Amino acid sequence: MRSILIGSCGGYSGKSAICMGLGMILREKGLKIGYMKPFGNQFREVKGKLVDEDARNISTALGLKDSLETITPVMLTANFYHRALTEGVDVKDDILEAYKKLSEGKDMIIIEGNEDLPGGIMYDMSDIDIANTLQTRILLVSKYHEMQEIDNILNDRRMIGDPQQLVGIILNDVIDQDEASNIAVPFLKKRGIAVFGIIPRDPVLKSISIGEIADAAGTKILIRDDMRDVLVEQFLIGAMEANTALKYFRRARSFALITGGDRADIQLAALEAGVKCIILTGNMYPSSAMLGAARERGVPIMVVSEDTMSTVGAMEAIIGRTRILGKTKIDRIKRLLNEQVDIEAIENEIGI
């Protein structure tokens, strides 16, 4: 049985997506795949139990039968951190026991690391500690938006210490592919760091579902709740004259409108331009005529109490921090990994 720990050079690097995509690709090759996220931090209550949302989604995508309590044996709640700082905690045996159960009948276990490489060091369970405990190696995932991010990669390699423990790295969410290919990759290879792939920034993976928008805003969808899985790639503000707005909206793709509840003219213009959903601010509800028009076009409407600019700020904060949910996103990450990552080289490196 083989294993690999997928670690991250920073938060929201796409680590969960890589775990899911790699697991599905290897499963399609006939391997019996297991998955483990030792420490849960994306909390969601399901049937009265606290679970990690990423672990739940990946487990479902991989068709795993293992319990979520075994996949994620430790939840990083406020109480856990309090005990870690005041009494001390020792979760090594819990991790080992869960890993042993998950390994039964598997060819390969994919282990998802902490938010970043040193995360968990306060209770002696950083990614490096986990890798040593489970006798596995580390594959890093790093965003690459600018050259300075190479510092984070080199710092993580230095922390790992043993060059044999680092399998290599995948550069993800890359804005400038030419720069990454021609400057970053040769630089890293000269320093003994294998680069297995360069995944470009993808608007679908950066998108957010209408259901996630409603959950983040803490509100309900008034109509067309059946459209919760539709993806939104950008938010537009409706604060201009309607005819000007219509031209602006028609140039956009997969957009959600954020506007005051009293701007029926802007709302109608957005409907005509193919808006995906409408978020009305100021706790102002739409007219029955507007609800009817939106229902007919399949456009969900939701109402929030905050003003327009506060709502825009809240929505911008969640773009790029979305979960890998739904068939569209899952298919896209599989395609990107198959096209942009040398999966065979990773397999050879870890001995599959």
N, C-alpha and C positions, 0 to 999 in steps of 0.2 A: 504494500500500500504506500502511495506517495502523497505528499502534501505540499502546499505552498501557502505562505502568508502574504496577502496583498496589503501592503502598507501605503501610507500617504505622506507626501511632503508638506501637506497643509490641508486645512479644512475644505470641504466641497471640491475635491479634486476629481471626482468621478469614480472613486474607489468601489462603491457599491455597484455601479453600472458595470465596471470591469469584472467584478466577481460574478455577477449574473451572466454577462455575455460569455465569459470564458467557460463557466460551468455548463451553459447550454451547448456551446460548441463542442466541448469534450464529451458531453452526454450523447450528442448526435453521432459521435465517432464510435459509440458503443461502450464507453467507460461508465462504470457505476460511480456517480459523483456524490460526494457529501459536502455539506457546507456548515461552517461554524462562525458565529460572531460572538466571541467570548464575553464582550462587554456591551450591553445595550444602552443606547443613549437617545434613540428616537422613539419616545414613549407613545403608546397608544393602548387604550383599554379595550379588550375584546372579551366579551362574555365574562366580565368581572375580573379578568386577569390582565396585568400589565405586561405588554409584549413590546419588542422592538419592531417598529414598522418596516424598516429595511429588511430585517431578518425574515419577517413574515412574507414580504413580497418576493424575496429571492427564493425562499423555501417553496412558495406556491409556483413560481416560474420553473423551478427545477423538479417539481413533482415529488418533493421529499415527504416521507412519512414520519420522520423524526419529530418529536415534540419540540415546540418552540422553547420550552424550559431547558431542554438539553442543548439546543442550538445556541441559545444565549443564556448561559447559567448565571451570569451576574448582571444586575441592572444598576446603572450608575445614578441612583436616585440621590436626593439631597441627604437622606438618612445614611446612605452608604458612605458618602463623602464625610459626613460628620463623624461616623464611627472610624473611618480611616485616619482622620486627623486627631481624634481624641483618644481612641482605644487601640487603634491599629487593626488591620484586617489581614487575613491570610486566606486567599482564595485559590491558591495554587492547586490544592487537591481537588477542588470543585471543577477547575478547568481540565485537569487531567482525567477525571472520572467521566466528564461529558465527552471529551475527545475520544476516549476509549469506546464509549457507546456508539458515537457517530461513525467510528472507523469500521465497525463490524460490517462485513460484506461489501465494503467500498474499495474501489481502485484508486480513488483520488479524493482528498479532502481540501477544499478551498477555505482558508481561514481569513476572515476580514478583520483587519487590525483596528486600532484606535483612530481617533480623529487625525492624529499625526503621530510620528514615530515615537517621541518621548512621552506621549499621553499615557497615564497610568503609572508613571514612575514613583508617585507618592505612595503607592501601595505595592511597589516592586513588580509591576506587571505592565511595563512598557512593551511596545511591539518586539523589541529585542529580547526582553525577558520571556515573552510568550513564545517566540521562535526557539529560544534555548530550552524552555520547558517542554515544548512539543517536538523538539528535534527536527525543525523544519527550516527552510530558507525563506528569504524575503524578496518579493518583487514589488518595487516601488511604483506608484503612480504620482505624477506631478503635473499640475497645470503649467502651461508655458505661454504666458502672455507677453513677457519681456525678458531680456537677457539676464537681469538681476536675479531671476528665479533659479539660475544655475547655482547660486550660493546655497540655497536651501538643499539642493540635491547633494552637493559636495559635503555640506554639514551633516546630512543624514548618513552619507557613506562613512564619514569620519566617526560618527557615533556607533555605527554598526561594528566598525573595527575590523573584524575578520573579513577579508575580501571574498572568501569563499561562501560567506553567508548571504551576500547580496547577489541575487540572480541577475538583476539588471533593472531597467526602468522603462516605463511607457510614458511618453509625453502626451498629455490629453488637453482638450479644449484649446488647441493651438490656433492662434490668430494669424501668424505669419509662417506658413509652412516652409517657404524658401529659406527664411532665416533659421528656422529650427533645423532643417536638413543640412544647410551649408555651413552653419556656424556652430550651433549648439551640439549637434550629434558628433561631428568630428572632435570637438573639444572634449566631450565626455568620453568618447572612445579612447582618446589619448591618455586619459586618466584611468583606464581600465573598467569603465562602466558601460556595459552593453545596453544599447537602446533597441528595444524590440518593436517599437512602432511610434508613429506620429499621427494622432487622431485629431483632425481639424475640428474647430468649433462648429457645432451643428445646431441650427435653430430649433429643430424638433426636440432635441435633448435639453435645450435651454427653456423649452416652453413649459407651460403650467396648465393643468386641466381646470375647467370651470368649477368642478367640485373642490379642488384644492384652493381656488380663489375664495369660494364661499367659506370654507373651513378657516382659512387664514384671516378673513375679515370678521369671523364670528357671526355670520348671518345666514339666513336661509334663502334658497332660490325660490322666488315667488311663482314662476311659471317655467315649464319645460325642464323639470328636474331630471328628465330622462337624458338630457344633454350634458350631464356632469363630466363625461369622459372626453368631451371635445377639447382640443388643445388650443391655447392662446400663446402667440409668440411675442406680442407687444401690447402695451397699454397706450391709448391715445386720450388726450384731454379734450373735452368738448367745451371750449370757452370762447368761441369765435362766432362770426356770422354764419348762418346755416349754409349758404351757397359756397362760401369759402371752405367751410368744413367738409362739404360733400366732395370737393376736388381733392382735399387732403386725405380723406378717408379712402377714396378710390385708389390711391397710390399705395396704401398699406395692405399688408397681408396678415391674415389670422389675428385680427386685433380685437381687443376689448375696449369699450368706451367707458371712461370715467367722467361723469358730468353731473351738474346739479339737477335735482329732481324736478325743477321748474323749467328746464330747457327742453320742452317737447319738440321744438324745431330741430335741435341737434340730435335728439334721439331718433326722429324720423329719418334724418339724413344718414345716420349710421345704419339704420335698418336697410335703407336703399343701397348702401355701399357694401353690404354683406358682413356686418359686424357679427362676432361670435357670441358676445354677451354684453350686457349693459349694467354698469354699476352706478346707481343713483346715490348721490351724497346728500348730507344735510337732513337725513331722516325724512325725506319728502317722497311720497309714493306716486307712481305714475297714474294717469287716468285710465279708465276702463278701456277707452279706445286704443291707447298705447299698448296696454296688456294684450288686447285682442290682436293687434297687428304683429306684435312680437311673437305671440303664441303661434300664429299662422306661419310665420317665417322660421320657426324653430329656434328663436333667440331667447335664452334665459335672461331674466332680469332679477337683480338683487338690490336691496336698499341698505345703506350703512349710515350711521349717525354722524361720522366725522365729516369735515369739510373736504372739498375736492383735493387740495394740495396735501393734506394729511393722508388721504387715501392713496394718492399717487406715491407718496414716500413709502407707505406700508407695502404696496404692491411691488415697487422696485426692489425692496429688501428681500422678497421671496423669490424673485426671478433668479435662476442660477442655483437655487437651493431646493429644487424640486425633486421629488422621488421619481424613480423609474417605474411608472405605472402604465398599464394598458399595452395592448398589442402593438400599437404604432411605435411607441418608444422601445419596446423590447426588440422588435424586428430591426429597428434602426441601429441599436447598439450591436446586435449580432452582425449586421452587415458591415458596420464600421470596423469591428474587430477583424472580421474575415478579410476585409480589403486593406486595412492599414497596419495590422499587427502580424508579426511573424509567429503565428501560433506554434508551428512546427519547431521553431528554434527554442521556444519556451519549453515545449514538451521534451526536447532532447536535453535541455539544460537540467531539468528536474528528474529525468530518467523515466519518463512514461514510455 
